[in-house]
């Protein structure tokens, strides 16, 4: 006899009776990052001006649900600072920037921008949000690449925060 009722044939569990749990609604900041990534993709492909790309993104159905100020800061900051962000990015890559897919490049730009300029966002959150963008929009294992690159870049951009986090994780826990 199987002691686990969830694994018995015909046994119901609360989640199976009501169907799968509904996904959590996306935060306004996450929507801002998603729209900024879509805008960066358009910009990389077309090289349109920031104002043109911003106008296209503002026409999207989801735009009303995003944090407008965060969206503008991410999109404008990444476009205006792309050369500087690329120079921060290059030492942590295993290939030339030109060989990155536009999605990976856009995700990395957003992650780097947040690590450098959005100090209200903890570095682990900035990295995790970029990883989630890569999972949603990127290739099969792109999120692993994004995680590795941004983790290395965080050491350069937020050394004290990274060191404190790593020290806290390595400290023995009191029971």
N, C-alpha and C positions, 0 to 999 in steps of 0.2 A: 504494500500500500504506500502510495506517495503522500508524505506529510504536507506537501505544499499544495494547497487547494487551487492556486492559480495555474498550476501546470497539469491538473487533471482534465481530461477531455470532458467537455460539457460544463465545467465549473465557470462561473462568471466572476468577473472582478468589477469593481466600480468603474474602471476606465473602459472596459470592454462593453459594459452595458450601455453606457452613454456615448460610446465612440471615443476616438482619441482626444486627448486634452487639446483645447484650442491654444494656438500659439499666442504668446504674449504680444500685445500691441507694440508696434515700434515706437520708440521715443522720438520726439521732435528732432533731437540731435542726430539720431541714427538716420532719419529721413534726410536731414541736411547733408550728411556725409554721402548718402546714396545719390542724391541729386548733384552734389558737387563732383562726385566721381563720373556721373553721366556727362556733366558739363566739361570735365577735363578730357574725357574721351572725345567729345565733339571738337574741343579745342586742339587736341593733338592731331586729329585727322584733318581738320579744315584750316587750322591756324586763324580762325575768326577772332575778331576783337572780343575782349571780355564782355563788353556791353551786349554784343550780339548773342553770345553764348548764354549770358544771364537771362536775356529776354526769352530765349528758347526754353530754358529750364523753368522759368516762371509760368510758362504756359502749360506745364505738366499738371495732370490731375492731382498728384500727390503734393504739389508745392504748398498748398494751403495748410498742410499738416506738418510742415517743417519749421525749424527755428530759422527765420529769415536772416537774422544777423549772423548766425553761425554759418549758414550757407554762403552768404556774401563774403565773409571773412575767409572761409576755406577756398572758395573758387577764385576770388580775386588774389588772395595771398599766394596760392599755388601757381597761378598763371604769372603774376608779376615776379615772383621769386623763383621760378622754375630753374634758371641757370644756377643760382646759389644753392637751391635744394639739391639739384643734380650733383653739384660738387661735394656736398655732404654725403650723398648717397654712394657715389662712385667707389670709394675705398672699401665699401662693405659688399660689393657685388662680385659675382664670379664671372661676369660677362659685361660687355659694353652696354651702356644705357640704351643705345640704338637697337639692341637685340631683345630688350624687354617688350612684352606685349603692351599695348596701350592701357589695358586694364591694370596689369601689374604696376606699370609706371605710375598711373594715376593713383592707385592705392598707396604706393610708397610715397608719393608726393604728399598726399593727405596725412599719412602717418608721420612723416618727417615734419610737416608744417605744425601739426598738433604737438609733437614733442618739443619743437623749438619755440612756439609762440603761445600755446594754450596751456599755460602752467596750472590752470585750474583743473585740468584733466590729468589724473595720475598717469604716469608713464605706462603702467600695465593696461590701463583702460584704453589709452591711445593705440597701443599695439593690438589689443584684443579687438577693438572696433575695426582696425584695418584688416585683421585676419578674417573677421566676419564679412567685410566687404569682398575680400578675395574669394571666400567660400561662395558667396551669393553670385558674384559676377565673373569671377576668374576661371581659369582652367582647373583641371582635376587636382593637382597638388600645388597650385599657386599659393595657397594660404600658408603652406609650410615654408615656402621661400620667403614670403612677406614677413612671417614671424621671425625667421632667422636674421634677415637683414635688419629689421627694425629693432630687434633685441640688441644687435651689435651697435647700431646707431645710437640707441638710448644710452649706452655707456659713455659715448662722447658728448651727447647733448644734455643729459641729466645725471652726471656721475654721482652726485651725493644721494639723490633719490634711489638710484639703482643700487648703490652700495648699502644703503640703509635697508632696503627691501631684501637684499640677498643675506645680509647679516641677520635680519629678523627670521628669515626662513631657516637659517642654519643653526639658530640658537635652540638649545634643548628646551622642550616644553615642560612647564611645571604641572604636576598632576595633583 
